[in-house]
Amino acid sequence: DKKGLTALISKSGGPSTYRKRFGSYNFAQLIESGFISLTASHSEQRKRLLGYLTLNDSPRGYSHGSEKWLAYFQEAYEVDTHSSNTLWVDFLVADEEMAAETLQTMLTTVYDALPSIDYIVMNLDANDENAALTFDTLPEASLADDSEAASDFSNMVFKLHTRESVIPTLSIRAACVEDHDDLVPIFDQQSEVLSSNYGDFFLAEMIAAQDKGNKALVGLNKQDRACGLMAVSNDVELTMLQTCFHLESYDYLCKLPEDETYDQLAMQGGAVEDDLKGLDIEEEKEEVEAPPPVLAKEPPRIIIAGAPASGKGTQCEMLVEKYDVVHLSTGDMLRAAVAAETDVGLQAKEVMESGNLVPDELITKIIVDRLAQPDCQIKGWLLDGFPRTRAQADSLAENGIVPHIFLLLNVPDEDIVARVTGRRLDPETGKIYHVTFN
């Protein structure tokens, strides 16, 4: 894309404008080092680039990482930004003729691709006249003059874009008759033919007629008003579907005997279409153990807890092998943070060397930062040994860390004692074994 991007920048203010705004830049380096980069092209002229965007997990040109800007936002604004739900603009250019539409499309794409991201922030020099279309300018911060944040960010203007502005959060519940008045204008807007065919009270009657085989759900906006309806039913006119659609590949929606398909029946020589249409062949259903409730389209998020010797290590190995998640233990993360000499690692080192327990907020910070790393975002994670208390669990929830599944290995105390007292460490191999069980 380099050639197209060079032409786009020349058309949109020239290289000097963007060097002043973003510093010296190299597209290959931006793409390689950014959290995510994307281009927008014209729908009819594919080679014509309309926009380019690179996002990162900390402010551009800010070497301290995310800790200070996070503290600044918490001090200055009532915005729930944290390291795992916020990205920063590293570079942005959009065709001036279609700037608003292009930027909105690129930002919406980011939110679609990264479900955990709720905020995108752009930090600019206070003297930069760039309006960053579709970005809301954050209100002026009210900070104490002697605060560290005030001195670090005094010459910056922040512009904020939120997921909510393009993908509103809806509440979902079962429809009730009172939703009728909210839904009628939407229904009429979709198709006047529907209203004329089914009558003014069709929606109310459909909602009121819900039973075991017919359900209706509504989406509610921020004002708690119904803004959408989905009605589902198992009362299907199979013959009509078979007549209207090409359903050969789906065996005409019939339940055929095991190991038989429509194609096999057709090859046996008979006109089977009329025999199959309209039928719903039942077969005996074998009792099958339900699969574990893991984990739809998002990468798995699992927490496992249990007493020492309850079997967490064995279960973690099996879960990692089966789901290819990143296995994280509190001890390993603490040691890694200390070894890397990060800000929180140095704080933890000071606490441990003094003989004290590392406080919950410090451990939570280490965990939140680790879970925000790309490998955990892409593959999912298995958190081992944390939280151990209600306060720790609450601190994770406050930081937006909620697992799909929490596994508790509930082993009786007498079994735990027997396992622990029989454990030995092989001095040659380093393996742990048990004098009775293995």
Buried (B, 14 or more C-beta within 10 A) or exposed (E): BEEBBEEBBEEBBEEEBBEEBBEEBEBEEBBEEBBBBBBBBEEEEEEBBBBBBBBBBBBBEBEEBBBBBBBBBBBBBEBBBBBBBBBBBBBBBBBEEBBEBBBBBBBBBBBEEBEBBBBBBBBBEEEBEBEBBBBEEBEEBEBEEEBEBBEBBEEBBBBBBBBEBBEEEEEEEEBEEEBBEBBBEEBEEEEEEEBEEEEEEBBBEBBEEBEEEBBBBBBBBEEEEBBBBEBEEEEEEBEEBBEEEEBBEEBBBBEBEEEEEBEEBBEEEEEBEEEBBBBEEEEEEEEEEEEEEBBEEEBBBBBBBBBEBBBBBEBBEEBBEEBEBBBBBBEEBBBBBBEEEBBBBEBBBEBBEEEEEBEBEBBBBBBBBBBBBEEBBEBBBBBBBBBEEEEBBEBBEEBBBEBBBBBEBEBEEEEBEBBEEBBEEEEEEEEEEBEEEE
